[in-house]
Amino acid sequence: MQEGDIKDLLQSQQQFFKSSSKTSVKERISILKKLKSSIKAHEKEIVKAVYKDFQKPEFEVLTSELFVAYKELNLFIKKLKHWSKPKSVSSAWLNFPSSDKIYHVPWGKVLVIAPWNYPFQLAITPVIGAIASGNTVVLKPSEHAPYTADILEKIISEVFEAQQAKVIQGAVETAKLLLEQQWDYVFFTGSVTVGRIVSQQIAEHMTPHTLELGGKNPCIVDASANLDVAAKRICWGKFLNAGQTCIAPDYLLVDASIKAEFQEKLIFTLKTFYADGNFTDYARLIHEDHFERLTGLLKDQDIIYGGDSDPETNFLAPTLVESPDFSSSLMEEEIFGPILPLYSYSSFDELETTITTFDKPLSLYVFSERKDFIKRVNENFDFGGGVINDTIVHFVNDKLPFGGVGASGLGNYHGKASFETFTRKKSIVNRKTWLDIPIKYPPYTHVDSFKSFMNLFR
């Protein structure tokens, strides 16, 4: 799509946005139901598309892509009418008599730039929130998941007029061209590096935005942890989607007294998950460049387990690595693949030194049965969200706002948090006219009285 076509589209979306009859709450709920029906009708195609993009197993597509989308749709259909009602707040007595309300107002034209790692869910979920909140949307899916991008375009074009929602496909140049336009809100999910570029590009127009990024998520295993359960839950959360998950554990910090034992349990778990080298239920890396990057990170590393790879299929087996140097390329940035470094620690100070070496992470996980230890971890480290005695499951609770902090992201979404992200609060004071206290008008003859009154607040 050329720049002129994009400008024409945005102009038509602006006109659609001004049409209150088409953006009413009733109409939005109706369109959400239509979207849900379309997704349901195309379920098999979605599963096939994601598999064709990087061999993601059907079960993982159903649980981490479709299930999340359905939950978000159901919640908005059920709650949107209630969320959209103006909220009355108590008036300031200085404004007596008055009634005060907060209105949730949609931003307008929203650009959603989606990633490739969860190519359906991470594209459709923000679209649901933006449309439900009364905005128009242009969705730019990832060019690295072309089959999923095609099915997204098919569904969106079936359900929406282009003036309300439109998919625009393309690579980096298309994204750059889109970001050069003037939007009312931008929602980006992707890497920290690209997130910084996005933020810089839209700064010219001072565009409000959300950045859902990533980071080096630590996973702590305390000596008191249930090691069998911890091994299963860590391996599941790390190697789901072949490790291509922004909230996956990036590295392990294991109490030195149990490290050897826990390492064996991790290996046993992986051998159980993928018995006899059967990786049918295991995704592949998204493309050749990502494969070459990750296999390159393994050079000169002490591989404890795994490391097998196949460039023909972009396959990299679940891999455990012993204590890579913090200055190594493996630890410079988020791994975003099926490589899990293992470190030991002997004191909380050592734990703190390691974790604070990196930017504030998107997620943090701690396995422990000691309440005091868990409390100390939560109080001493800053991170977007976390889980005690499991990994990544906080993502599925729509009552929990999801987002990062610092370099790992800006803003949050999911459930009501999505509604609050894709609307802005407009405050209205409705003054009554049956009483008009003259003290605020010149001439100011009541200064001394007001000074005495102010002593109540000093």
Secondary structure by P-SEA (a helix, b strand, c coil): ccaaaaaaaaaaaaaaaaccccccaaaaaaaaaaaaaaaaaaaaaaaaaaaaaccccaaaaaaccaaaaaaaaaaaaaccccccccccccccccccccccccccccccbbbbbbbcccccaaaaaaaaaaaaabbbbbbbccccaaaaaaaaaaaaaaccccccbbbbbbcaaaaaaaaaccccbbbbbccaaaaaaaaaaacccccccccccccbbbbbbccccaaaaaaaaaaaaaacccccccccccbbbcccccaaaaaaaaaaaaaaaccccccccccccccaaaaaaaaaaaccccccccccccccccccccccccccccccccccccccccbbbbbbbccaaaaaaaaaccccccbbbbbcccaaaaaaaaacccccccccccccccccccccccccccccccccccaaaaaaaabbbbbbbbbbcccccccccccccaaaaaaaaacccc
